[in-house]
Amino acid sequence: MQLTLDQLKTRLDLLDSASTECDGQTRLVNYKLLELSIPHTVMCGAVSNAIGEIPLHYWIELEIEKQHHIIDYRCRMWADLLQNPPVNTSKLPHGIFTRKQYPDLVYKGKPVIWQPISPEMFRYLLSPF
């Protein structure tokens, strides 16, 4: 399925309310991208800037509208590792973005091959606790 960036963002933003950390959120996004037949790569590694580092983090990389994008809905969850207090999460990415939009942030990782979650696990991860 060929979606525009805005259409994809609208669909994936619906997953943001899940009570998940980066691994669970990445699994939800991975599930939805597979369901939509959108090629992508699941990544695991570190996110860093001049102040600090998130030493273990999951995100997704893909090409949309001829540009390389990152999908990360949980970087802000670990904002205290990347910023001195007071934490200003608006300076950190959330959702779908390009590296150019956050030039001070370095995503460095390797592709992860994992089994997609089942439809039952997808629904479970989306359910409120």
Salt bridges, closest charged atoms under 4 A:
ASP13 OD2 - LYS9 NZ 2.71
ASP16 OD1 - ARG74 NH1 2.68
ASP16 OD2 - HIS94 NE2 2.82
GLU35 OE1 - LYS32 NZ 2.70
GLU61 OE1 - HIS68 NE2 2.95
GLU61 OE2 - ARG99 NH2 2.91
GLU63 OE2 - HIS68 ND1 3.03
ASP72 OD2 - HIS57 NE2 2.75
GLU120 OE2 - ARG123 NH2 3.90
